[in-house]
Amino acid sequence: MAEIIFRVHFADGTKLDIPAANAKAAGEAGENRNPSKITKIKRVRG
């Protein structure tokens, strides 16, 4: 299964693009990179 790029938004205003199999995995990877609370996760299209 190909990885999809997800944009993870944090409460401190930071945004990270993270390749993952699904949104849950992207959120878990985002939590490991930034201690701030995740506000939303969106799929990057294109």
Secondary structure, 3 states (H helix, E strand, C coil): CCCEEEEEEECCCCEEEEEECCHHHHHHHHHHHCCCCEEEEEECCC
